Amino acid sequence: MLSALLMIDSALLIILCLLQAGKSDGISGAFTGNGGLNLFANVKERGSEKVISNLTLVLGVIFFILVIAIRIVK
């Protein structure tokens, strides 16, 4: 039962991660330094981006809880 929940949670987590908008110029910007990648910039998420971000956080926490629960049960 817990394994099935873990598989569903991980599939949803992958889908939500793929739906998130990119916040950088891609891999070329990481190597060339173009675009001024600032990891500590104060960027506000709004609308659907905020919902997807919050759901990703919740599903990530549920993922770790399920992994620990499966380990304890076995």
C-alpha positions in Angstrom: 0.0 0.0 0.0 2.7 2.5 0.9 4.7 1.5 -2.1 1.8 2.3 -4.4 1.4 5.7 -2.7 5.1 6.3 -3.1 5.0 5.6 -6.9 2.0 7.9 -7.4 3.6 10.6 -5.3 6.9 10.3 -7.3 5.1 10.4 -10.6 3.2 13.5 -9.6 6.4 15.1 -8.3 8.2 14.5 -11.6 5.3 16.0 -13.6 5.1 19.1 -11.4 8.9 19.6 -11.6 8.6 19.5 -15.4 5.8 22.0 -15.4 7.7 24.6 -13.5 9.0 27.5 -15.5 12.7 27.9 -16.0 14.2 30.7 -14.0 17.5 30.9 -15.8 18.9 31.1 -19.3 19.5 27.4 -19.5 22.7 25.4 -19.5 24.5 27.7 -21.9 24.0 30.6 -19.5 25.6 28.6 -16.7 28.8 28.1 -18.7 29.1 31.4 -20.4 28.0 33.6 -17.5 25.5 35.5 -19.6 22.2 36.7 -18.1 23.5 37.5 -14.6 22.3 34.4 -12.8 21.5 35.5 -9.3 20.5 32.6 -7.1 19.5 34.9 -4.2 17.2 37.3 -6.2 13.9 38.1 -4.7 11.5 36.8 -7.3 7.8 36.6 -6.4 5.8 33.7 -7.8 2.3 34.5 -8.8 -0.8 32.6 -9.9 -0.2 29.1 -11.2 3.5 29.2 -10.7 3.0 29.7 -6.9 0.4 26.8 -6.8 2.8 24.5 -8.7 5.7 25.5 -6.5 3.7 24.9 -3.3 2.4 21.5 -4.6 5.9 20.5 -5.4 7.0 21.3 -1.9 4.1 19.4 -0.3 4.7 16.3 -2.6 8.4 16.4 -1.8 7.7 16.3 2.0 5.1 13.5 1.5 7.8 11.6 -0.6 10.3 11.7 2.3 7.7 10.8 4.9 6.6 7.8 2.8 10.2 6.7 2.3 10.8 6.8 6.0 7.5 5.0 6.7 8.3 2.2 4.3 11.8 1.8 5.9 10.3 1.6 9.4 7.6 -0.9 8.3 10.0 -3.3 6.6 
